[in-house]
Amino acid sequence: MNSTSAVFTSDDLAARSARLVRRTQQLPPPGARPVTVAGRVAGWIGPAALAAIDGRPGVHIEAEAAHLTAAPAARLSLDGVLRNLALALRDAGCIRSWRDELLDVVAEGRQLGRIERGAVRPLGLQTQAIHLNGWAPDGRLWIARRALNKSTDPGLWDTLSGGLVAAGEDPASALLRESHEEAGLVPVALAAHSPLRTVLRMHRRLPDGYQVETVCLSDCVLDAATAPSNLDGEVLEFRCVGMADLWDMILHGAFTLEAELCILDSLRRRLGAPSASLTA
């Protein structure tokens, strides 16, 4: 591909998106059981994680489900139970990376407690991710390469910034926080960002459990003088790429699954008319 040719159409984007979406809609892992938290259906737990928490205070396992509740007899609130379960999962090798970050435990639309981020996949708990596609004024896209020490998708390319909504945090605040930590952007640089929109809800089997995640996205055109700069050590490098290079990277699987879906969503919106094509 050269830098001046039309490189894809809306049909290309739709076809690519459809193939990816199929990879995000998977049944829970074999042998997984539903998890309830405080009586509400909250997630899915596999056999290894189930064995790790069996017998712990606040855990009641039945043939059809695992139930997690506060344990007054052990003087443990629900958060205390969840903290102990996360430690048990870590000790059993069920957690890939302990983050010392808390996420909300949400079930049936209600926030019930908080748990260590590393424990959400083994328990199949719901999470919410936010992403930012940062565009240059000339139509190129800023992308970020994940650090090589990341526990998930090391070295792959990502949106300009992205991450999970933390405990007690709203998605808009998470977008500002992640954009600052990962790309060094201050709020004024994002003043004109689009409202967060839901790209999809993922249900995906992972090595450490089950991902049930709502992926949200915002777009922003950055000032021409803005150059992203990583602050938290989670980004190896940034690039600002034209459409030909971007499409070539997409076709060669250079992006994480979530990032590619977010980029395709933005491209389809920017493309507009179904019969049009984007150029580099």
Secondary structure, DSSP 4 states (H G I P E B T S, - for coil): --TTSEEEEHHHHHHHHHHHHHHTB-PPPTT-EEEEETTEEEEEE-HHHHHHHTT-TTEEE-SS-EEE--BGGGTB-HHHHHHHHHHHHHHTT--S-----EEEEEETTEEEEEEEGGGHHHHT-EEEEEEEEEEPTTS-EEEEEEPTT-SSSTT-EE-SEEEEPPTT--HHHHHHHHHHHHH---GGGGTTPPPPEEEEEEEEEETTEEEEEEEEEEEEEPPTT-----SSS-EEEEEEE-HHHHHHHHHTT-B-HHHHHHHHHHHHHHH-STT-EEE-
